[in-house]
Amino acid sequence: MLQGTASDVGKSVIVTALCRIFVQDGIRTAPYKSQNMALNSYVTADGREIGRAQGVQAEACGIEATTDMNPVLIKPTGDMHSQIVVHGKPYQHLSAMKYREEFLPVAQPIVMEALNRLRDEYDLVVLEGAGSPAEINLKQRDIVNMNLAGWAEAPVILVGDIDRGGVFAFLVGTLELLEPEERARVKGFIINKFRGDLELLRPGLDWLEQRTGIPVLGVLPFLPDLEIEAEDSVILDSYASMPKQGRDIDIVVIRYPRISNFTDFDMLAAEPDVSVRYVQRAAELGEPDVIILPGSKDTISDLAFLREQGLDGAIEQYMESSTHSQLVGICGGYQMLGDVLLDPEAVESGKVKQSRGLGWLPLTTTFLPGKKTIRTAGHVLPDAPLSLYTMEPVIPVGGYEIHSGETVYSSQVGFGLVTYGSYVVAHTNDAASTTSRGKDVAPLFLVQSVDEEERMEGVCRIDGRVFGTYLHGLFNSDGYRRAWLDGIRQAKGLEPLAATFSAAARREIAFDRLADHVRGHLDMDQIYEIAGLPKNPQF
């Protein structure tokens, strides 16, 4: 088990690396985190929701992710309340106090049964802790750090982040706050995110080993440009709000407080001609080629934030002055682009029962109990109005959906339907619509999911400049991503780039690069010994 001296010290990344290393060495390995708190989630093949880190770690292992790898997921909906997801399905909305008093006392069998199933199926399970094991106020009902290590009889490696300063105090202080039996479980230290001359650090490492009697298993130099999906939106703090020099396409993503699944845009940022910026204020908007409203865990509250920051007016003013820029909504952002958002049963915000949308698309969204979590695949409709640059007759798309809202054309709310070609659409001057944009719309994709008939997905304005979809991961579809970007290039008078890279191949290269980095700086023989494995395993 890997635990950390604090949040964001690199536990998830190191677990990902170790998973890859063990698999490279022929060991059937699975990741596990009993309780995860994240808004950036992952949909399993059977349509369940887990923390994105465990999904990525499973990919590093070359296996399908399951809910056993993250049986409890906490999705914050406000400062004091969260949606609790158990084995991939919504369980309850609970306050922090109720979660601690009502759920944690019954959680042990849930997390241990999941872990034991993984142990039965794999040679090795790499456990990940959360935050710090030395949170005195939380230790009694802990299900993710030292209590779990005790239930699982797992040896622990403690990770510290030297980049934030005070790493020796963090490591020694954490040990001092553990009970003797907990301290005895710690078999090694890893110091992460090091920048500098290792020889200057050596006296501190010697002191640490002498002071604690616990070996330092290695010092991991800071590795830039990991190109592995992050789980915590805190990483966005390090992203610049100014466009990168020399990039032809400037894409702005609105960073509202409850942004979710921001990794939707990782492959856009990886394109050689694209700059992706995350902004929170109207003054940061600039003159982008694309404005994206991303997913949100609380769409209505984040829509209110967008208005409070003046971003709604800034976006409208810029879209009206620009001749080619596009406005895109993904999931929660898609819902915001519509006319009205209804929450009659307080599913989304718990406070606001109705909110006026931004009115860019003639859509009405109603939030209902339950949640749709599915993987989806299909293709762009041949006569979809979205601006694309491609000679391919069919452009495949794929991704996953995580949402509780149902979105329909506003004309369907008590009014008849209007058609565009062979597809159902709505006119913005329909009596049921409150939008004032004066544009017709059409569907974008024809998609299908497991146990589901083909259906239309996504909506685009006829002029191709505004579209929305529920598909997370859309830009991981290589052909679609590049055709869309080259359509933007064409609108700007630039030559297309055509194919640049494969997202899947890029991900595999990133896993191997990370594994090589970690293998080269950790004492893997000691780690094998700690894990109870032979140094040269023959599995």
Secondary structure in CASP SS format (residue, H / E / C, confidence):
PFRMAT SS
TARGET T0000
AUTHOR 0000-0000-0000
METHOD secondary structure of the structure
MODEL  1
M C 1.00
L E 1.00
Q E 1.00
G E 1.00
T C 1.00
A C 1.00
S C 1.00
D C 1.00
V C 1.00
G C 1.00
K H 1.00
S H 1.00
V H 1.00
I H 1.00
V H 1.00
T H 1.00
A H 1.00
L H 1.00
C H 1.00
R H 1.00
I H 1.00
F H 1.00
V H 1.00
Q H 1.00
D C 1.00
G C 1.00
I C 1.00
R C 1.00
T E 1.00
A E 1.00
P E 1.00
Y E 1.00
K C 1.00
S C 1.00
Q E 1.00
N E 1.00
M E 1.00
A C 1.00
L C 1.00
N C 1.00
S E 1.00
Y E 1.00
V E 1.00
T C 1.00
A C 1.00
D C 1.00
G C 1.00
R C 1.00
E E 1.00
I E 1.00
G E 1.00
R H 1.00
A H 1.00
Q H 1.00
G H 1.00
V H 1.00
Q H 1.00
A H 1.00
E H 1.00
A H 1.00
C H 1.00
G C 1.00
I C 1.00
E C 1.00
A C 1.00
T C 1.00
T H 1.00
D H 1.00
M H 1.00
N C 1.00
P C 1.00
V E 1.00
L E 1.00
I E 1.00
K E 1.00
P E 1.00
T C 1.00
G C 1.00
D C 1.00
M C 1.00
H E 1.00
S E 1.00
Q E 1.00
I E 1.00
V E 1.00
V E 1.00
H C 1.00
G C 1.00
K E 1.00
P E 1.00
Y E 1.00
Q E 1.00
H E 1.00
L E 1.00
S E 1.00
A H 1.00
M H 1.00
K H 1.00
Y H 1.00
R H 1.00
E H 1.00
E H 1.00
F H 1.00
L H 1.00
P H 1.00
V H 1.00
A C 1.00
Q H 1.00
P H 1.00
I H 1.00
V H 1.00
M H 1.00
E H 1.00
A H 1.00
L H 1.00
N H 1.00
R H 1.00
L H 1.00
R H 1.00
D H 1.00
E H 1.00
Y C 1.00
D C 1.00
L E 1.00
V E 1.00
V E 1.00
L E 1.00
E E 1.00
G C 1.00
A C 1.00
G C 1.00
S C 1.00
P C 1.00
A C 1.00
E C 1.00
I C 1.00
N C 1.00
L C 1.00
K H 1.00
Q H 1.00
R H 1.00
D C 1.00
I C 1.00
V C 1.00
N C 1.00
M H 1.00
N H 1.00
L H 1.00
A H 1.00
G H 1.00
W H 1.00
A H 1.00
E C 1.00
A C 1.00
P C 1.00
V E 1.00
I E 1.00
L E 1.00
V E 1.00
G E 1.00
D E 1.00
I H 1.00
D H 1.00
R H 1.00
G C 1.00
G C 1.00
V H 1.00
F H 1.00
A H 1.00
F H 1.00
L H 1.00
V H 1.00
G H 1.00
T H 1.00
L H 1.00
E H 1.00
L C 1.00
L C 1.00
E C 1.00
P H 1.00
E H 1.00
E H 1.00
R H 1.00
A C 1.00
R C 1.00
V E 1.00
K E 1.00
G E 1.00
F E 1.00
I E 1.00
I E 1.00
N E 1.00
K E 1.00
F E 1.00
R C 1.00
G C 1.00
D C 1.00
L H 1.00
E H 1.00
L H 1.00
L H 1.00
R H 1.00
P H 1.00
G H 1.00
L H 1.00
D H 1.00
W H 1.00
L H 1.00
E H 1.00
Q H 1.00
R H 1.00
T H 1.00
G C 1.00
I C 1.00
P C 1.00
V E 1.00
L E 1.00
G E 1.00
V E 1.00
L E 1.00
P E 1.00
F C 1.00
L C 1.00
P C 1.00
D C 1.00
L C 1.00
E C 1.00
I C 1.00
E C 1.00
A C 1.00
E C 1.00
D C 1.00
S H 1.00
V H 1.00
I H 1.00
L H 1.00
D H 1.00
S H 1.00
Y C 1.00
A C 1.00
S C 1.00
M C 1.00
P C 1.00
K C 1.00
Q C 1.00
G C 1.00
R C 1.00
D C 1.00
I E 1.00
D E 1.00
I E 1.00
V E 1.00
V E 1.00
I E 1.00
R C 1.00
Y C 1.00
P C 1.00
R C 1.00
I E 1.00
S E 1.00
N C 1.00
F H 1.00
T H 1.00
D H 1.00
F H 1.00
D H 1.00
M H 1.00
L H 1.00
A H 1.00
A H 1.00
E C 1.00
P C 1.00
D C 1.00
V E 1.00
S E 1.00
V E 1.00
R E 1.00
Y E 1.00
V E 1.00
Q C 1.00
R C 1.00
A H 1.00
A H 1.00
E H 1.00
L C 1.00
G C 1.00
E C 1.00
P C 1.00
D C 1.00
V E 1.00
I E 1.00
I E 1.00
L E 1.00
P C 1.00
G E 1.00
S E 1.00
K C 1.00
D C 1.00
T H 1.00
I H 1.00
S H 1.00
D H 1.00
L H 1.00
A H 1.00
F H 1.00
L H 1.00
R H 1.00
E H 1.00
Q C 1.00
G C 1.00
L H 1.00
D H 1.00
G H 1.00
A H 1.00
I H 1.00
E H 1.00
Q H 1.00
Y H 1.00
M H 1.00
E H 1.00
S H 1.00
S C 1.00
T C 1.00
H C 1.00
S C 1.00
Q E 1.00
L E 1.00
V E 1.00
G E 1.00
I E 1.00
C C 1.00
G H 1.00
G H 1.00
Y H 1.00
Q H 1.00
M H 1.00
L C 1.00
G C 1.00
D C 1.00
V E 1.00
L E 1.00
L E 1.00
D C 1.00
P C 1.00
E C 1.00
A C 1.00
V C 1.00
E C 1.00
S C 1.00
G C 1.00
K C 1.00
V C 1.00
K C 1.00
Q E 1.00
S E 1.00
R E 1.00
G C 1.00
L C 1.00
G C 1.00
W C 1.00
L C 1.00
P C 1.00
L E 1.00
T E 1.00
T E 1.00
T E 1.00
F E 1.00
L E 1.00
P E 1.00
G E 1.00
K E 1.00
K E 1.00
T E 1.00
I E 1.00
R E 1.00
T E 1.00
A E 1.00
G E 1.00
H E 1.00
V E 1.00
L C 1.00
P C 1.00
D C 1.00
A C 1.00
P C 1.00
L C 1.00
S C 1.00
L C 1.00
Y C 1.00
T C 1.00
M C 1.00
E C 1.00
P C 1.00
V C 1.00
I C 1.00
P E 1.00
V E 1.00
G E 1.00
G E 1.00
Y E 1.00
E E 1.00
I E 1.00
H E 1.00
S E 1.00
G E 1.00
E E 1.00
T E 1.00
V E 1.00
Y E 1.00
S H 1.00
S H 1.00
Q H 1.00
V C 1.00
G C 1.00
F C 1.00
G C 1.00
L C 1.00
V E 1.00
T E 1.00
Y E 1.00
G C 1.00
S C 1.00
Y E 1.00
V E 1.00
V E 1.00
A C 1.00
H C 1.00
T C 1.00
N C 1.00
D C 1.00
A C 1.00
A C 1.00
S C 1.00
T C 1.00
T C 1.00
S C 1.00
R C 1.00
G C 1.00
K C 1.00
D C 1.00
V E 1.00
A E 1.00
P E 1.00
L E 1.00
F E 1.00
L E 1.00
V E 1.00
Q E 1.00
S E 1.00
V C 1.00
D C 1.00
E C 1.00
E C 1.00
E C 1.00
R E 1.00
M E 1.00
E E 1.00
G E 1.00
V E 1.00
C E 1.00
R E 1.00
I C 1.00
D C 1.00
G C 1.00
R C 1.00
V E 1.00
F E 1.00
G E 1.00
T E 1.00
Y C 1.00
L C 1.00
H E 1.00
G C 1.00
L H 1.00
F H 1.00
N H 1.00
S C 1.00
D H 1.00
G H 1.00
Y H 1.00
R H 1.00
R H 1.00
A H 1.00
W H 1.00
L H 1.00
D H 1.00
G H 1.00
I H 1.00
R H 1.00
Q H 1.00
A H 1.00
K C 1.00
G C 1.00
L C 1.00
E C 1.00
P C 1.00
L C 1.00
A C 1.00
A C 1.00
T C 1.00
F C 1.00
S C 1.00
A H 1.00
A H 1.00
A H 1.00
R H 1.00
R H 1.00
E H 1.00
I H 1.00
A H 1.00
F H 1.00
D H 1.00
R H 1.00
L H 1.00
A H 1.00
D H 1.00
H H 1.00
V H 1.00
R H 1.00
G H 1.00
H H 1.00
L E 1.00
D C 1.00
M H 1.00
D H 1.00
Q H 1.00
I H 1.00
Y H 1.00
E H 1.00
I H 1.00
A C 1.00
G C 1.00
L C 1.00
P C 1.00
K C 1.00
N C 1.00
P C 1.00
Q C 1.00
F C 1.00
END
